[in-house]
Amino acid sequence: MTATAPPTISVELPEAFDPRWSRLPGVTVDGPALAIDPAEYFFRFDSASWLICEWHLVRDQLLNVAETAEAALEQTALEFIRSNGRSTTDAAEVLTIAWQVYSYLFRDELLPVSGLAQIGRDELRMLREAATLMALNKVEPDGTISNIGPCWFFPAATSVVFDLDETTGGMIDEVYHSTWFNESRRVESIKAHAALGGRLVHGCQSVPDQSGGACLPYGASVETFRTDLRAFRDEWLTAVYACRVSGIPTNS
């Protein structure tokens, strides 16, 4: 921790979270009620504000917008954020909007997924829950990573919470970042992430290596982002794995 953390974050979401999220430091789950003690949960907390857009505005005004030869989709999303974005210091509000974003991106109606027979309703629930918590991570416009929690390391966190082996956790991580490897899903991701003030950026290079990712502001320096990642990755990844329940199978 490098800054004064806010008081306990308390939010009630539309669906119950898996109670095993309480395996992570600072997290308490009671059905749909989620409480996070930032002092225990975050590895680094330098900013108590987030950029958001109301989900209902994204849903009603952006999701149906088509890309044209005159307006690239990313430019449309950026302009939407400029027009509708606002800063909030209410982390519970961020979690509520993130739940709406990821309930849309990882909705059960998209099943089955061609070529990904391993993905079912249980895996979609894991994606919704983990991605919601990842929305509390934050990257500044200059590329500096200001807020980092255990869910930065997606496969590690899901292995702790859901008792997944490395292969399954890595597969779910790739689905999170790639939104299923097709253009229509990429388009949905760009539009939906406008509600969280940016675009989803993967921290890994050519192969998944537990560098995680986050929703970055448009224009943020990716080089600074990756440099910052290299500085903390190993130490904090080890700390997440230390939360494992004894006996979880791994491939490492």
N, C-alpha and C positions, 0 to 999 in steps of 0.2 A: 504494500500500500504506500502510495506516495502523496496522498492528499486526504483531507478530511472527508470521510464517506458520509452519505446522507443517512437518516434513520432507516429502520427496517422498511423494506419495500413490501407492501401487502396488496394483493390483487386477487379478485375472484374471477376466474375465467369460465366460459360457457361449459367446459367439460373438465372432468377430474383429470389431474395429472397422475402419472404412475407414482405411487408412494416411494419407490426406490430412488427418486431424485433426492431424497433426504440423505443419501449416502455422500453427497457432495457437501463440503463445508458451508455452513450458513444457510442451507436450504431446508425449509419445513413445508411439508405437503399435507393438507387435510382436505381430501376430495378436490373440489375445484378451487379451494383457497390455497394460495401460494404465498409464502413469506420468504424473503431473502434478506439476510443480514449482510449488507455490503462490506463491512469490516472483515468478515470471515470469508465471504464469497470471492471477492475480487483479488487478483494478484496485483493489479495496478488500477488505481482509480484517480484520474486527473481531471475529470470533467463531469459535472452533475447536470448537464443539459444535453438534449438530443434534438435533432431536426426531424420533424414529422409532417405528414399531410393526413388529413382526415380520411379514413378508409372509404367512407361513403362517397367522398368526392372522387377518389381514384376509381372506385367501382362504377360510378355513374358517368364520369366525364372522360376517363382515360382508357379503361379496359377495352372499349369497343373502337378506339381510334386506330386507323390503319396507317401504315407507313406509305409514303408517296415518294416520287422522284424528287420532290422539292423539300421534303421534310423527313429526315432520318428519324427512326423511332427513338434513338437515344436523345436527339435534340428535342423532340417533343416532350419526352419525360423530364428533361432538364428544365425546359420552359414551364412545364406544369409545376415542378417543385418551386421554381422562382415565384410563381404566381400564388401558390397555395400553401407553401411551407411555412412552418412556424416553429419556434424553439419552445421546448418544454423542459421543466426540471422535475416533472412527475414521472418517475420510472415506471410506475404502475400503468400510466397511460401508454407508454412505449410498449409494454408487454401486451396490453389489450389490443393495440393496433397490430403488433407483430403476430398475435394469434389470428387475427382476421386475415392478414396477408398469407400466412402459411396454411390456414384452413382452406384458403382458395387454391394455393399452388399445389398442395398435397391432399386434394379432396378425393374421397373414395370413388367418386363417379368416374375418375380417370382409369380405374382398373378395368381389365388387366393391362399391364404395360408390355408391349411387344418387346421381346428380347430380354426382359427382366422378370422372369417367372418367380424369382425370389421375393419380389415386392408384393406384399399383400396389405390388408388393413392394419395389421399390427405394425408393420414397418412404416406405413404412412403416419400412424399415430406417433411413433418415435421421431419421425422427421418433423412433425408439427411441434412437438414439445421441445425438442432440442433447438430447433431453429428459432422458436419464440424466445428462449433464454439467450440465444446468441445475439439478439437484437440489442441487448444491453451493452455489448462491446461497442467501442467507438473509435473511429479514425478521423483525425483532423484534416482540414483542407490541404495542409502541407504534407500529408502522408504520415505524420506521427500517430502512433497508436496510443490513445489516451486511456481507454478502459479495456481491461482484459479479465475475463472470468474463465473458469474451467471449460465452458462450452466452446471456447475458441478452438480447442483441440477436439474436434467433433468425434472421431473414432474412439479416442481415449475416454471421453466423457460418456459416450453411449455404451462402451464396454463396461464401465463402472456401474451405470444405472440399470442397463438391460441385460447384463451378463452375456454380452456378445463376444465371440472370438474376433481376432484381428481381421480375418477375411470378410466376415459379415459387416463389421463396423466400417471397414474401408469401403465396401460396396454401398452402404447407406450414405456415407460421406460423399461419394462420387455422385450419387443421385441428388443430394442436396445442392451441390455446386453446379452440376450440369443440367439440372431439371430434365433429366432423361434424354439428353443427347439428341434433341431434335429442334428444328427451328421454331415450330409453333410454341413449344414449351419455353424456349429462350425469350420469345416475344412476350409471353405471359409474365415471365420473371422480371423483365425490364420494367414493364408497366406496374406490376404489383409492388416492386421494391421502391417505387416513387413514394409510397406511403411511409417508408422509413428513410427518406431523404437522400437516396443515392442508388448505386448499382452494386450487385453482388460481385466481389472480386476474390478469386482464389489465391491464397498465398503460396501455394506449391508451384514448382517449376514444371519439368516435363513429366514427373510422376508424383502420385500422392505421397507426401512424406510428413504428414501431421503438422504442416505449417498453418493449417486452418484458413480462415477467410472471414470477411466481414462485408457489411454494406458500407461502401466508401462514398464520400461526396464526389460528384462529378468534378473532374479536374484534379483530384488528389494525386500526389506524386506516388506512383507505384514503386519506384526505386527506393524512396525513403521508407515506405511501408515494408518492403522486403528486408531492408537493412535492419529496421527495428525488430522484425520477426526473428532474424538470426541471433539477435542479442539475448532474447529471453527464452527461445523455444525449448531447449533441452532441460533447463532447470524446472520450468513450470509444467512441462509435459510429464516429467518424472513425478511431480507433486500430484498431478491428476491420477496417474496410475497407482499411486500409493493408497488411493481411496478404494481400490478394488476389494471385493469380498474374496476371501481365500477360496481357491479352487476353481476360479473362472478360467476356462481354457483359452490359450492364446496360441498364435503361430510364431511367436518370437522367442 
